[in-house]
Amino acid sequence: MITAKNIHKYYEDLHVLKGVNLHIKKGEIVSIVGSSGAGKTTLLQILGTLDAIDKKTNSQLSINNTIVNTLSEKELAKFRNEHIGFIFQFHQLLPEFTALENVCIPAFIGNKNKIETEKKALELLTFLGLAERANHKPNELSGGEQQRVAVARALINNPAVIFADEPSGNLDSKSAENLHQLFFKLRDKFNQTFVIVTHNETLANMADRKLVMKDGNIVV
């Protein structure tokens, strides 16, 4: 599913990632933990193709049998839309759109059929317990509901993998627990792969594997 070999990242003279290697299987839930500055978010952004591997290094990133660091910007944008979903600490829903419309956006970017997309979006919202909130805008939803809308948005294009950066960091403990359970429910139903950066030890320990980062590399 995901194979990363010798991943390096520099920001000017700062060597943030120092030859990271990892392999993640389909249907696996992997958590990434470590102290602030260890390189967790940088690694997640590179795995999610939001940031680039340094070209001067002999690095390679393969996702779903595609070597993504060889793609052009246009090809990469298309690959990202079709194969990758994202969940962030702050839901980043567009305030002027309803929950249903927010969920549909990645599919519309991919030129998917409007009627089929809206049908699937409603199915996802129903699965997540939000059918009655589909026509509500973000400011009419609780924090937990907003994050579940963000989860539905991440799932709309049937991505090969979902990357989550502190997904429960902005939620109260009950909403966080519900979100954590939801990830495993999604994996069981859709064989969904999750890579999660988190400071939440409960979530980290629930994962199939917990990777610990220190000083720009995976140590456990």
C-alpha positions in Angstrom: 0.0 0.0 0.0 2.6 2.6 1.1 6.3 2.1 0.9 8.7 4.9 1.8 12.4 4.5 1.2 15.1 6.8 2.5 12.9 9.9 2.9 14.8 13.1 3.6 13.5 16.6 4.0 15.5 19.8 4.4 14.2 23.3 5.1 17.3 25.4 4.2 19.9 24.1 6.6 17.5 22.3 8.9 17.5 18.5 8.3 14.0 17.5 9.4 13.6 14.0 8.0 16.8 11.9 8.0 16.2 8.8 5.9 12.8 7.5 7.0 11.8 4.0 5.8 8.4 2.5 6.4 5.9 0.1 4.9 2.1 0.2 5.6 -0.3 -2.5 4.5 -3.8 -2.1 3.1 -6.4 -2.0 5.8 -3.8 -1.1 8.5 -4.3 1.6 11.0 -0.9 3.1 11.9 -0.3 5.9 14.5 2.8 8.1 14.5 3.8 9.7 17.8 6.8 11.7 19.1 7.6 14.9 20.7 7.1 18.3 19.0 9.7 18.8 16.4 10.4 15.1 15.8 9.2 15.4 12.2 5.7 13.7 12.5 3.7 16.3 10.6 6.4 16.8 7.9 6.4 13.0 7.3 2.6 12.9 7.1 2.6 15.8 4.6 5.2 14.0 2.4 3.3 10.7 2.6 0.2 12.6 1.7 1.9 14.3 -1.3 1.3 17.8 0.2 5.0 18.3 0.5 7.8 17.1 -1.7 10.7 14.8 -1.0 14.1 16.5 -1.5 15.1 15.6 -5.1 18.9 15.6 -4.3 18.4 12.4 -2.2 17.9 8.9 -3.3 14.3 8.7 -1.9 11.2 7.0 -3.2 7.6 7.0 -2.2 5.1 4.5 -3.6 1.4 4.6 -2.8 -1.0 2.0 -4.3 1.7 0.8 -6.7 2.4 4.3 -8.0 5.8 5.9 -7.5 4.4 9.4 -6.6 7.7 11.3 -6.5 8.1 10.8 -10.2 4.7 12.4 -11.1 4.3 15.9 -12.6 2.4 18.5 -10.6 -0.8 17.9 -12.6 -0.5 14.1 -12.4 0.1 14.4 -8.6 -2.9 16.6 -8.1 -5.1 14.1 -9.9 -3.5 11.1 -8.0 -4.1 12.9 -4.7 -7.7 13.6 -5.5 -8.4 10.0 -6.5 -6.4 8.1 -4.0 -5.9 10.1 -0.8 -8.2 11.5 1.9 -7.2 14.0 4.6 -8.6 14.8 8.1 -7.0 17.7 10.0 -7.2 18.9 13.6 -9.4 21.8 12.5 -12.1 20.4 10.2 -11.6 23.1 7.5 -15.1 22.9 6.3 -16.2 25.8 4.1 -18.7 27.9 6.1 -20.9 29.0 3.2 -21.8 25.4 2.3 -23.9 22.7 3.9 -22.5 19.5 5.4 -23.7 17.7 2.2 -22.1 20.2 -0.1 -18.8 20.1 1.9 -18.6 16.3 1.6 -19.2 16.5 -2.2 -16.4 19.0 -3.0 -13.5 16.5 -3.6 -15.8 14.5 -5.9 -16.8 17.6 -7.8 -13.1 18.6 -8.2 -12.7 15.1 -9.7 -15.6 15.8 -12.2 -17.8 13.1 -10.7 -21.5 13.0 -11.6 -23.5 15.4 -9.4 -26.5 13.2 -8.7 -24.3 10.1 -7.9 -22.0 12.1 -5.7 -24.8 13.7 -3.7 -26.3 10.2 -3.2 -23.1 8.8 -2.0 -22.4 11.8 0.3 -25.8 11.3 1.9 -25.0 7.6 2.4 -21.8 8.5 4.1 -23.4 11.1 6.3 -26.1 8.5 7.2 -23.5 6.0 8.1 -21.8 8.6 10.3 -25.1 9.4 12.0 -25.5 12.8 10.3 -28.4 12.3 7.9 -30.6 14.8 9.7 -27.7 17.4 9.7 -27.0 17.1 5.9 -28.4 20.5 5.1 -27.0 22.3 8.1 -24.0 24.6 7.7 -20.9 24.1 9.8 -21.8 26.8 12.4 -25.0 24.9 13.1 -23.0 21.7 14.0 -21.1 20.7 17.1 -17.4 20.2 17.0 -17.8 16.4 16.9 -20.4 16.7 14.1 -18.1 19.0 12.1 -15.3 16.5 12.3 -17.5 13.6 11.2 -18.5 15.7 8.1 -14.7 16.1 7.5 -14.4 12.3 7.7 -17.2 11.9 5.2 -15.5 14.4 2.9 -12.2 12.4 3.2 -14.1 9.2 2.1 -16.1 10.5 -0.8 -13.7 9.5 -3.5 -13.0 6.0 -2.1 -9.3 6.9 -1.3 -6.7 4.2 -0.9 -5.5 5.8 2.3 -6.6 8.5 4.8 -4.0 10.7 6.4 -5.1 12.3 9.7 -3.1 15.0 11.5 -4.2 15.3 15.2 -7.8 14.5 14.2 -9.2 14.6 17.7 -7.0 17.4 19.0 -9.8 19.9 18.9 -12.5 17.7 20.4 -13.8 17.1 23.9 -13.0 13.7 25.4 -16.3 12.1 24.5 -16.3 13.3 20.9 -12.6 12.2 20.6 -13.5 8.7 21.8 -16.3 8.5 19.3 -14.0 9.6 16.5 -11.4 7.0 17.4 -14.0 4.2 17.4 -15.2 5.5 14.0 -11.8 5.0 12.4 -11.9 1.3 13.3 -15.5 1.0 12.2 -14.5 2.4 8.8 -11.6 0.1 8.5 -13.8 -2.9 9.3 -16.5 -1.8 6.8 -14.4 -0.4 3.9 -10.9 -2.0 4.6 -9.8 1.6 4.9 -6.1 2.4 5.6 -5.3 5.1 8.1 -2.1 6.9 9.0 -2.6 9.1 12.0 -0.3 11.6 13.7 -1.5 12.1 17.2 -0.5 13.2 20.7 -3.5 11.2 22.0 -2.0 8.1 23.7 -5.3 6.3 23.8 -5.7 6.6 20.0 -2.0 5.9 19.4 -2.2 2.7 21.4 -5.5 1.5 19.7 -3.7 1.4 16.3 -2.5 -1.8 14.7 1.0 -0.3 14.9 2.5 2.7 16.7 5.5 4.3 15.2 7.6 6.5 17.4 9.6 9.4 15.8 12.6 11.0 17.3 15.0 13.5 15.7 13.7 13.0 12.2 13.5 9.3 12.1 11.4 6.3 13.2 13.0 4.7 16.2 10.3 2.1 17.1 
